[in-house]
Amino acid sequence: MRILVTGAAGFIGSHLVDALLARGNEVVGIDNFNDFYDPSIKRANIEPHRDDAGFRLVEGDIRDPEAVEAALAPGIDVVVHLAAMAGVRPSLSDPALYVDVNLRGTTTLYDAAVTAGVKRIVFASSSSVYGANEKVPFEEDDRVDHPVSPYAATKKAGELLSHTYHHIHGIAVTCLRFFTVYGPRQRPEMAIHKFTRLIDDGRPVPMFGDGTSRRDYTYIDDIIDGVVCAIDRCEGFRVYNLGESQTIELRELIALISRSLGREAVIERLPDQPGDVPATYVSVERARAELGYQPTTAVEEGIERFVRWFRDLARSER
């Protein structure tokens, strides 16, 4: 099976490339190495596979039809579409960029996939589509018509585009709503990575609100297992939640990281942020039943693993 991974050098993308090559798939990756965060981090993520006979990297943007056509040229069986402008808070300051990358880029990719005869697409959506939904746990059939950030709106729109291309062209599309993914290689601005770095440096940790907001944090290995299951069982049009089905308060998360580092956290209390939601809490029963998804990493274990990786990275940089 030959698989195209968009955003292949990113946090989730590079882990997926690892997993697919390990199981014997041929992989084509496309990534534009933009400066949303340090491009050298993404290059390091993908560097181990530069000389792998089963891997080919296209440096290009999903908004560029020629780059996308080059990535699809070898004959692709499945596209896993991870590339996007990510993050709720950054989307508030530049919504036009998020719309351009996440919607025009997705449309360009899907048009090229149709032309290339691709039959299956796995689309990376987000828990943010649930907005400030007070009904928990979140289930795939809940209404998601009230996003509270431009990023969330583009992910909801991406799901709608996916259904449209399935309906018109008969492509099987599986949309996966990721719930706050963390682990080694996590982007440096994301909460767990940022908090770990600040606590380790003895600097204040910004805590927005009263610390009681809750998130369903999902370890990277569990997310990758879910994506691989979706690749193998992509049929029709289907939406799945991928998460851990357990939540932790923000203040508890900070305390957990602090204990794992063996350092006291200094808290900087700040007002609630626009675009934030009070809780994300997921039901993964559909993914369990239909994909065989089985998350196994509790947040306590996942934080320990992340801190070990963080310290190993710090030592290597020194």
N, C-alpha and C positions, 0 to 999 in steps of 0.2 A: 504494500500500500504506500502510495506517495502522497505526502501531506504538506500543504502550504500553511505555515504559521505566520500571521502578520503580527508585528510587534515582537519579533522573535528574540531580540536582545534585551527585552525588558525583564522585570521581576518574574512575572508569571510565564512569559513567553520562553525565557531561557530555561526555566525548570521543565517546561513542557518539551522543549527540544531535547533536553537530557533524557527524559523518559521515553520519548518516541524512538530516538536512536538506540537506546538500550534494549528496546524490544524488537529491533530489526527493521523499523520503518525507514524509508527514504524521506528526507525532510528538506524542503526549501523554506528559507526564512526571508522575510522582507522587513526592513527597519530603516527609518530615516535618521536615527541617532540625533534627534533634536536636542535642544538645550534646556528642556523643561527641568532636567537635572543633569549633572555632569555626564556628558557623553562617554567619557572614559570608563565610567562604571558599567555602562551597557556594553562597551567593547570588551571589557574584562569578563562580563557574563558569558559572552558567546565565544570568546577566544579559544577555549578548549576544543571547539569543534571546527575551527578554521580549516584544518587539514583532514577532516573526517571525510572518507570517500562517500558516505551516505548523506552528506549535508552540503547544501549550496546556499550562499547568502547573497541576496540582492539588496544593495544599499539604495533605497528609494522611498518615495512617499506614496501612500495609498491614494492620494489625490491625483497622482500622475499616471494617466492611462498606459504610457509606454513602460513605466517601471512595473506596474501590475501585470501587464501582458508578458513581460520578461519573466516574472516570477511564476506565472502560470504555464509558461511555454513547454516545460518537459512533459506535460500531461499529468494533471493533479486529480487524485481521487476524492480528497476531502480538503476543504479550507477551514482552518480554525482562525477566526477573526478576533484577535486580541488588541490590535493597534487602535489607539484612541488617545485623545487628550483626556487625562484623568484628573480626578479630584473635585470635590464639591466646592471648597472655598476658592480655589483659583478660577473656577468657572464664573464666579460672580463678577470678577473684574474684566473678563474678556469673553463674554458669551458668544460673540461673532466667530472667534477662533474655534470654539468648541463645536459650534454648528458646522463650520466649514470642514473641520477634520472629521468629526464623528458622523456627519450625515453625507456631505459630498464625498468624503473618502469611502464610506460604506457603499454608496451608490456606484461609484467608479469601480470598486472591487466586485460588486455583484454583477454589474453589466459585463465586466471582463470574464467573470466566472461562467455566466450564461453562454457567452461566445465560445469559451474554451470547453464547454460541455461538462462542467463540474456538476455532480449530482448531489453532493452533500456539503452542507455548511454548518459549522458550530459557531454561534455568535456569543461573544462575551458581553452580557448585560450586567446589571448591578442591583444590589439591594436598595439603592437610592431611589429606584422607581416607586417604591412603596410610600415615599413621602413621609408625612406625619401621621400615617395610619395608626389609629389607636387600638385596632383589633389585632391581638397577638395570639398565637404566633402567626407570622405572615405566611399566607398560602398562595399558590400560583394563580388561583381563580379570584383572588381579591381584586377589587377595582384599583387601578393605578393611574387614575386620571388627574391627579393633583400633585405633580412633582414640585419640589420646593427649591430647586437649583437648576441653572442651565445644564449642568452635567447630567442630572437626573432626566431632564427633558430630552436630551439627545439620546440617552439610553432607551427610554421609552419609545422614542421615534425610531430608533434602530430596530427594536422588536417589531414595530409596525411595518417598516421596510422589509424586514425578513419575511413576514407573513405575506406581503404583497408579491415578492419574488417567488415564494413557494406557490402561491395561488396562480400566478400568471405563467410561470415557467416549469412548475412541477419539481423544483429543487427541494429536497428534504432539508429542513432547517431546524436546528435545536438551539434555543436560546437559554443560556445559563446565567442566572442571577447570583453573582458572587457576593458573599457576605464578609466584608472587612478581612481581606487576606493578609497574612503576615508570615514571616519566616526569613531565613537567610536570603540576601539580595533584595530585601524589601527596599522600596524607594526611600531615600533619606529624609524626605519631608513627611512621611507617614507617621502616625502617632507613636507606635511602638518603637520604631527606629529612632525617632526624634527624642522621645522621652528617655530612652536608654542612653543616648549620647549626652543629653543634658545632665542626667543624674550622675553619669560616670565622670563628667567634667566638673561637677559641683555647682552647676548653674541652675537657675530657677526653671521649673517646669510649668508652662502655662496650662491652667485648668479652667476651661470655659464652663460657666454655670456653677452649680453647687456640687458637681462631681457625681451626681446620681444618674446621669444619662447612662444608658446601657447599650452595649454592642455585642453582637454575635461574632466573635473573632474566630477565623478559620485558618488553620495551619496550612501552609503551602502544599505539603505532601497530600493532604486530603483533597484539596482543590484539584491537584493534578490527577489524582485517581478518578475524580468525577469527570474531568474533561476527557480522559482516555475512555472511560465508559461511554460517554456521549458520542465520541468519534465512532465507536464500534456499534452503537445502537441508534444512530441517527436515522429516523424515519418520519415521514410526514412533516407536520409542524408541531413542535412541542416546547413548552417552557418549563424549566426546572430551577428550583432553589438549590444552591450548594452552600452549606454552612455547617456549623457544629451542633445546632439546636441547644445551645446553652449560652447564657449571657453573663456579662460581668460589668459592674459599675466602673465608671472612669476612675474614681478614687481608689477602688480596689485594684484596678489594673496598675496604676502608678505604684501602689504599695507592693504589688507582686514583683514588678520590675526592680524596685528598690531592694527587696529582700534577695532577689537573684543576683544582683550586683554586689550586695553587701555594703550599700551606701545609702545614707538617708536622703530622701528627696526633699528639695526646697520647693514649696508650692507657690506659684503666682496665680492668684485668683482673678479671673476675668469674666466679663459678662458673656452671656450666651451669644453664639455667632449666628448671623443670618445663614440659612440653608441647612443648619444642623437639625437633626431630628432627635426626640427624646429617647427613642429606643429602636433597636433592630433586633428582632427575635424571629427565628425562621423555623418553619416546618419543612423537613426534608423527606417526608413520607413518600411523596411521589417519586423522588429520585431513588429512594431505597427500593421501592417496588418495581420501577420500570428500568432503571439503569444499573441496579445493584450497588448503588453508592453506599459506602460504609465509613463515615468519618470516625477516626479513632483517637485523635490527639487532643486531649484536654488542654485548656489554655495554660494551666500550671506547667505541664510538660513542655508545651510549645514555647513558652517564655524562657524556660531553662535552655532549650536548644538554641533559641535566638541569641541569648546572652553569650553562650559559648561561641557561636559563630562571630558575634560582634567583637569579642575579645581576641579571637584568632585573627580576625581582619585587622584589628588595631596593632597586634604584634607584628603582622606581616608588613604593615605600612611603616612601622618604626624601623 
